[in-house]
Amino acid sequence: MKKVKSLIMIIMIAVTTGAVAQQSAKASSSATIVAPIGITKSVDMNFGNVSTNSAGGTVVLTAGGSTSITGGVTLPADTGTVTAATFNVTGEANYTYTIALSVGAITLKDGSGTPNEMTVDTFVSNPDATGALTSGAQIINMGATLNVAGGQVAGVYTNGGDLTVTVNYN
């Protein structure tokens, strides 16, 4: 009987030891560095020549570069230079990316000693919220709304580059 108990004990130790034996496996690792996404401005936004009466109004510039007006704003026959802002985006071919436009209004000033101001807001772009880097590049066109006060003082109104477009890979 002692021999049977010893044999059972040896079998149990062998089975138990085999069941908890350590196992391992290996995997390799890798990483791919893609071209960084980049953006550069190629054309500034310009609403062109605008006139207003005492009522004021807006000039809406589409991402396609066309304008429409509201209120007491008129566009003279000599429209001046009218352009949507244009940005060149570059990066990894066939990747998509998000587009974030300026948040809140930006201020244009005439640079006189007593600064006269107008605001630009309601930014739009084409493409709208997501772009695609076909062949590693794409153009973003950006429009907005110019808010003109009634009796706005004549002058050239500019801003120091607060118009912002941010892009990021999806």
C-alpha contacts under 8 A as a table, 3 or more apart, distances in Angstrom:
res1	aa1	res2	aa2	distance
1	M	4	V	5.08
1	M	5	K	6.29
2	K	5	K	5.12
2	K	6	S	6.08
3	K	6	S	5.08
3	K	7	L	6.05
4	V	7	L	5.03
4	V	8	I	6.10
5	K	8	I	5.09
5	K	9	M	6.07
6	S	9	M	5.00
6	S	10	I	6.17
7	L	10	I	5.11
7	L	11	I	6.21
8	I	11	I	5.09
8	I	12	M	6.11
9	M	12	M	5.09
9	M	13	I	6.19
10	I	13	I	5.16
10	I	14	A	6.15
11	I	14	A	5.06
11	I	15	V	6.06
12	M	15	V	5.13
12	M	16	T	5.86
13	I	16	T	5.07
13	I	17	T	5.83
14	A	17	T	5.19
14	A	18	G	6.13
15	V	18	G	5.20
15	V	19	A	6.19
16	T	19	A	5.13
16	T	20	V	6.54
17	T	20	V	5.57
17	T	21	A	6.18
18	G	21	A	5.28
34	V	92	E	6.16
35	A	91	G	5.37
35	A	92	E	5.13
36	P	91	G	5.61
36	P	92	E	7.16
37	I	89	V	7.16
37	I	90	T	5.68
37	I	91	G	4.32
37	I	92	E	7.13
37	I	167	V	7.54
37	I	168	N	6.89
37	I	169	Y	7.05
38	G	89	V	5.59
38	G	90	T	5.15
38	G	91	G	6.26
38	G	167	V	7.74
39	I	87	F	6.49
39	I	88	N	5.50
39	I	89	V	4.44
39	I	90	T	6.42
39	I	166	T	7.96
39	I	167	V	7.33
40	T	87	F	5.49
40	T	88	N	5.31
40	T	89	V	6.72
41	K	44	D	7.30
41	K	85	A	7.70
41	K	86	T	6.07
41	K	87	F	4.37
41	K	88	N	6.36
42	S	85	A	7.69
42	S	86	T	5.49
42	S	87	F	5.46
42	S	88	N	6.72
43	V	83	T	7.60
43	V	84	A	7.51
43	V	85	A	5.20
43	V	86	T	4.84
43	V	87	F	7.04
44	D	83	T	7.20
44	D	84	A	7.06
44	D	85	A	4.69
44	D	86	T	6.75
45	M	82	V	7.69
45	M	83	T	5.46
45	M	84	A	4.83
45	M	85	A	4.13
45	M	86	T	7.71
45	M	142	M	7.72
45	M	143	G	7.37
46	N	81	T	6.51
46	N	82	V	5.13
46	N	83	T	5.06
46	N	84	A	6.55
46	N	85	A	7.54
47	F	50	V	7.64
47	F	59	V	7.34
47	F	61	L	6.75
47	F	67	T	7.80
47	F	81	T	7.28
47	F	82	V	5.13
47	F	83	T	6.74
47	F	146	L	7.59
48	G	79	T	5.65
48	G	80	G	4.75
48	G	81	T	4.83
48	G	82	V	4.63
48	G	83	T	7.80
49	N	75	L	6.46
49	N	76	P	6.69
49	N	78	D	7.13
49	N	79	T	5.08
49	N	80	G	5.25
49	N	81	T	7.52
50	V	73	V	6.93
50	V	74	T	6.11
50	V	75	L	5.09
50	V	76	P	6.65
50	V	79	T	7.62
51	S	73	V	5.67
51	S	74	T	5.16
51	S	75	L	6.14
51	S	76	P	6.96
52	T	55	A	7.34
52	T	56	G	5.77
52	T	57	G	7.60
52	T	72	G	5.47
52	T	73	V	4.35
52	T	74	T	6.04
52	T	148	V	7.42
52	T	149	A	7.77
52	T	150	G	6.27
52	T	151	G	6.24
52	T	152	Q	6.76
53	N	56	G	6.12
53	N	72	G	5.37
53	N	73	V	6.71
53	N	150	G	5.69
53	N	151	G	5.54
54	S	72	G	7.00
54	S	149	A	7.84
54	S	150	G	4.08
54	S	151	G	4.78
55	A	71	G	6.54
55	A	72	G	4.95
55	A	73	V	7.93
55	A	149	A	7.29
55	A	150	G	4.51
55	A	151	G	7.39
56	G	71	G	5.96
56	G	72	G	4.81
56	G	73	V	5.90
56	G	147	N	7.97
56	G	148	V	5.40
56	G	149	A	4.44
56	G	150	G	3.55
56	G	151	G	6.85
56	G	152	Q	7.62
57	G	69	I	7.29
57	G	70	T	5.18
57	G	71	G	4.23
57	G	72	G	5.35
57	G	73	V	5.30
57	G	147	N	6.19
57	G	148	V	5.35
57	G	149	A	6.55
57	G	150	G	7.25
58	T	69	I	5.59
58	T	70	T	5.17
58	T	71	G	6.74
58	T	73	V	6.42
58	T	145	T	6.50
58	T	146	L	5.42
58	T	147	N	4.68
58	T	148	V	5.60
59	V	67	T	6.50
59	V	68	S	5.80
59	V	69	I	4.60
59	V	70	T	6.69
59	V	73	V	7.29
59	V	145	T	5.67
59	V	146	L	5.06
59	V	147	N	6.80
59	V	148	V	7.70
60	V	67	T	5.37
60	V	68	S	5.21
60	V	69	I	6.12
60	V	143	G	7.73
60	V	144	A	6.09
60	V	145	T	4.43
60	V	146	L	6.38
61	L	64	G	7.96
61	L	65	G	6.04
61	L	66	S	5.69
61	L	67	T	4.55
61	L	68	S	6.84
61	L	84	A	6.86
61	L	143	G	5.02
61	L	144	A	5.34
61	L	145	T	6.06
61	L	146	L	7.90
62	T	65	G	5.24
62	T	66	S	5.45
62	T	67	T	6.34
62	T	84	A	6.95
62	T	124	V	7.17
62	T	142	M	7.27
62	T	143	G	4.65
62	T	144	A	6.60
63	A	66	S	7.66
63	A	84	A	5.66
63	A	85	A	7.77
63	A	124	V	6.28
63	A	125	S	5.32
63	A	126	N	5.88
63	A	141	N	5.11
63	A	142	M	4.56
63	A	143	G	4.28
63	A	144	A	7.74
64	G	84	A	6.60
64	G	126	N	7.75
64	G	141	N	6.84
64	G	142	M	7.82
64	G	143	G	7.52
65	G	82	V	6.73
65	G	83	T	5.16
65	G	84	A	4.73
65	G	143	G	7.09
66	S	82	V	7.65
66	S	83	T	7.89
69	I	73	V	6.19
69	I	74	T	6.79
69	I	75	L	7.85
70	T	73	V	6.16
72	G	150	G	7.34
73	V	148	V	7.41
75	L	78	D	7.94
75	L	79	T	6.34
76	P	79	T	5.69
79	T	82	V	7.15
84	A	141	N	6.09
84	A	142	M	5.41
84	A	143	G	5.20
85	A	141	N	5.65
85	A	142	M	4.97
85	A	143	G	6.61
86	T	139	I	6.85
86	T	140	I	5.73
86	T	141	N	4.59
86	T	142	M	6.31
87	F	139	I	5.71
87	F	140	I	5.12
87	F	141	N	6.49
88	N	137	A	7.22
88	N	138	Q	6.09
88	N	139	I	4.73
88	N	140	I	6.46
89	V	133	L	7.72
89	V	137	A	5.54
89	V	138	Q	5.23
89	V	139	I	6.03
89	V	140	I	7.35
90	T	133	L	6.95
90	T	136	G	5.57
90	T	137	A	4.41
90	T	138	Q	6.65
91	G	95	Y	7.74
91	G	133	L	6.73
91	G	136	G	5.07
91	G	137	A	6.42
92	E	95	Y	5.83
92	E	133	L	6.84
92	E	135	S	7.97
92	E	136	G	5.11
93	A	133	L	5.40
93	A	134	T	5.66
93	A	135	S	4.75
93	A	136	G	3.70
93	A	137	A	7.24
94	N	132	A	6.31
94	N	133	L	5.00
94	N	134	T	4.90
94	N	135	S	6.34
94	N	136	G	6.42
95	Y	132	A	5.88
95	Y	133	L	5.45
95	Y	134	T	7.54
95	Y	136	G	7.72
95	Y	169	Y	7.19
95	Y	170	N	7.80
96	T	130	T	6.86
96	T	131	G	5.56
96	T	132	A	4.29
96	T	133	L	6.10
96	T	169	Y	6.06
96	T	170	N	5.82
97	Y	130	T	5.57
97	Y	131	G	5.28
97	Y	132	A	6.34
97	Y	133	L	7.88
97	Y	167	V	6.36
97	Y	168	N	5.25
97	Y	169	Y	4.11
97	Y	170	N	4.82
98	T	129	A	5.79
98	T	130	T	4.52
98	T	131	G	6.33
98	T	167	V	5.50
98	T	168	N	5.38
98	T	169	Y	6.34
98	T	170	N	6.25
99	I	128	D	7.13
99	I	129	A	4.92
99	I	130	T	5.61
99	I	131	G	7.01
99	I	165	V	6.87
99	I	166	T	5.87
99	I	167	V	4.87
99	I	168	N	7.08
100	A	129	A	6.90
100	A	165	V	5.73
100	A	166	T	5.05
100	A	167	V	6.43
101	L	123	F	6.70
101	L	124	V	7.65
101	L	125	S	7.94
101	L	164	T	5.95
101	L	165	V	4.68
101	L	166	T	6.47
102	S	105	A	7.91
102	S	123	F	7.04
102	S	162	D	7.89
102	S	163	L	5.94
102	S	164	T	4.90
102	S	165	V	6.26
104	G	121	D	6.35
104	G	122	T	7.97
105	A	119	T	6.02
105	A	120	V	5.39
105	A	121	D	4.53
105	A	122	T	7.74
106	I	119	T	5.57
106	I	120	V	5.30
106	I	121	D	6.63
106	I	159	N	7.93
106	I	162	D	6.59
106	I	163	L	7.23
107	T	117	E	6.50
107	T	118	M	5.83
107	T	119	T	4.54
107	T	120	V	6.38
107	T	159	N	6.55
108	L	117	E	5.50
108	L	118	M	5.23
108	L	119	T	5.95
108	L	120	V	7.46
108	L	157	Y	5.31
108	L	158	T	4.79
108	L	159	N	4.84
109	K	115	P	5.92
109	K	116	N	5.59
109	K	117	E	4.55
109	K	118	M	6.68
109	K	156	V	7.95
109	K	157	Y	4.83
109	K	158	T	5.50
109	K	159	N	6.45
110	D	115	P	5.93
110	D	116	N	5.58
110	D	117	E	6.60
110	D	155	G	5.82
110	D	156	V	5.38
110	D	157	Y	4.17
110	D	158	T	6.42
111	G	114	T	7.79
111	G	115	P	5.75
111	G	116	N	7.59
111	G	156	V	7.99
111	G	157	Y	7.27
111	G	158	T	7.97
112	S	115	P	5.13
112	S	116	N	7.23
116	N	152	Q	7.93
116	N	153	V	6.91
117	E	157	Y	7.42
118	M	146	L	7.21
118	M	147	N	5.99
118	M	148	V	5.93
118	M	149	A	7.24
118	M	157	Y	7.73
119	T	146	L	6.04
119	T	147	N	5.43
119	T	148	V	7.58
120	V	144	A	6.54
120	V	145	T	5.49
120	V	146	L	4.58
120	V	147	N	6.15
121	D	144	A	5.79
121	D	145	T	5.35
121	D	146	L	6.78
121	D	147	N	7.92
122	T	144	A	5.32
122	T	145	T	5.67
123	F	142	M	7.00
123	F	143	G	5.78
123	F	144	A	4.26
123	F	145	T	6.97
124	V	128	D	6.96
124	V	142	M	5.62
124	V	143	G	5.18
124	V	144	A	5.90
125	S	128	D	4.93
125	S	129	A	7.80
125	S	140	I	6.61
125	S	141	N	5.46
125	S	142	M	4.27
125	S	143	G	6.17
126	N	140	I	5.68
126	N	141	N	5.29
126	N	142	M	6.56
127	P	130	T	6.48
127	P	131	G	5.91
127	P	140	I	6.12
127	P	141	N	7.38
128	D	131	G	7.55
131	G	138	Q	7.51
132	A	137	A	7.95
132	A	138	Q	6.94
133	L	136	G	4.59
133	L	137	A	4.76
133	L	138	Q	5.54
134	T	137	A	5.92
134	T	138	Q	6.87
148	V	152	Q	6.56
149	A	152	Q	5.23
159	N	162	D	6.79
161	G	164	T	7.69
